[in-house]
Amino acid sequence: MCQIFIPIFVKPKPDKLKSIQLGWHPDNRIPEYQRLLGVSDGGDQHLLEAENTMQTVQIEELYLAINVKYGLNLTPHALTYNATEKRFRYAYEASEWVVNHPKKIYLIGNEPDGVYITGGNDLTMSEYADFYYQASRLIRAGDPKAYLVMGAWAGGVGESYKPAHNEDDMLSLYYRRYGKMDVQALSWHCYQKTSAKNSYPVSKMNKFADYVKKWKGNGWIDTTDIMLTEFGWYGLDEENNTPENCIAFMDDFIPKLRAHKQVRGFWWWQWGKGSRLVINSELTEVGLHYKTI
């Protein structure tokens, strides 16, 4: 199994949660961020902290199953590893952990279409379908009230064109192979660039939400809930990744996220200095705005 990310929220079914993704910065301390920002429990998909934030569960036995079936050579992901990670050698150990930690929210996978070296699962649609099925069965067997979230694509159906590797075709394949997916919300990623008023984030949100409604109408899933598990300013757009632009983007986009009936949560991802919320244990201008918006 490539990755199962576990964010833990106050409610079994979140309602308009605002939280943070901390990005790949060495001074990240999630409890400190929560205290300074006053946000809901959440965390970074790639950096593990205490059990009241976000953790990663990885199961070596299930990596082996995926590797044997598809001729891969995946190993537990280095970007998620630290001393507090829940890494198990055998699936039964993970099952016991699930039983002993009920009513969590499980984010299953991260960017199946993304590059493995930068945190993506780097799986084909067929591989991810098998990965999700195994993960969801393991979790559901141990906790009937667990809240399962399908991991976000790096691109996906919300783009201006439909990529060859996308959620729509994966879910169609999943339904033919396994039947209706056991999922309570579906996630997507989105980054602003060039201008704070660029219409791309709103367009991607609306396209993705419409696809989710279509998938429910097809009988592939039973929910229309969605979560924006990464958003922020595009880190490679260094010229425009400024505190002023990040604040303007928040002011424009966050009210639209809150107003959208399908959105259940959103998580700011720090990518580049201009989008940082906390530096040297102090709120930045962007962090102070995110706290108060």
Rosetta blueprint (number, residue, H / E / L):
1 M L
2 C L
3 Q L
4 I E
5 F E
6 I E
7 P E
8 I L
9 F L
10 V L
11 K L
12 P L
13 K L
14 P L
15 D L
16 K L
17 L E
18 K E
19 S E
20 I E
21 Q E
22 L L
23 G L
24 W L
25 H L
26 P L
27 D L
28 N L
29 R L
30 I H
31 P H
32 E H
33 Y H
34 Q H
35 R H
36 L H
37 L H
38 G L
39 V L
40 S L
41 D L
42 G L
43 G L
44 D E
45 Q L
46 H L
47 L E
48 L L
49 E L
50 A L
51 E L
52 N L
53 T L
54 M E
55 Q E
56 T E
57 V E
58 Q E
59 I E
60 E H
61 E H
62 L H
63 Y H
64 L H
65 A H
66 I H
67 N H
68 V H
69 K H
70 Y H
71 G L
72 L L
73 N L
74 L L
75 T L
76 P L
77 H L
78 A H
79 L H
80 T H
81 Y L
82 N L
83 A L
84 T L
85 E L
86 K E
87 R E
88 F E
89 R L
90 Y L
91 A H
92 Y H
93 E H
94 A H
95 S H
96 E H
97 W H
98 V H
99 V H
100 N H
101 H L
102 P L
103 K L
104 K L
105 I E
106 Y E
107 L E
108 I E
109 G L
110 N L
111 E L
112 P L
113 D L
114 G L
115 V L
116 Y H
117 I H
118 T H
119 G L
120 G L
121 N L
122 D L
123 L L
124 T L
125 M H
126 S H
127 E H
128 Y H
129 A H
130 D H
131 F H
132 Y H
133 Y H
134 Q H
135 A H
136 S H
137 R H
138 L H
139 I H
140 R H
141 A H
142 G H
143 D L
144 P L
145 K L
146 A L
147 Y E
148 L E
149 V E
150 M E
151 G L
152 A L
153 W L
154 A L
155 G L
156 G L
157 V L
158 G L
159 E L
160 S L
161 Y L
162 K L
163 P L
164 A L
165 H L
166 N L
167 E H
168 D H
169 D H
170 M H
171 L H
172 S H
173 L H
174 Y H
175 Y H
176 R H
177 R H
178 Y H
179 G L
180 K L
181 M L
182 D L
183 V L
184 Q L
185 A E
186 L E
187 S E
188 W E
189 H E
190 C E
191 Y E
192 Q E
193 K L
194 T L
195 S L
196 A L
197 K L
198 N L
199 S L
200 Y H
201 P H
202 V H
203 S H
204 K H
205 M H
206 N H
207 K H
208 F H
209 A H
210 D H
211 Y H
212 V H
213 K H
214 K H
215 W H
216 K H
217 G H
218 N L
219 G L
220 W L
221 I L
222 D L
223 T L
224 T L
225 D L
226 I E
227 M E
228 L E
229 T E
230 E E
231 F E
232 G E
233 W E
234 Y L
235 G L
236 L L
237 D L
238 E L
239 E L
240 N L
241 N L
242 T L
243 P H
244 E H
245 N H
246 C H
247 I H
248 A H
249 F H
250 M H
251 D H
252 D H
253 F H
254 I H
255 P H
256 K H
257 L H
258 R H
259 A H
260 H L
261 K L
262 Q L
263 V E
264 R E
265 G E
266 F E
267 W E
268 W E
269 W E
270 Q L
271 W L
272 G L
273 K H
274 G H
275 S H
276 R L
277 L L
278 V E
279 I E
280 N L
281 S L
282 E E
283 L E
284 T L
285 E H
286 V H
287 G H
288 L H
289 H H
290 Y H
291 K H
292 T H
293 I L
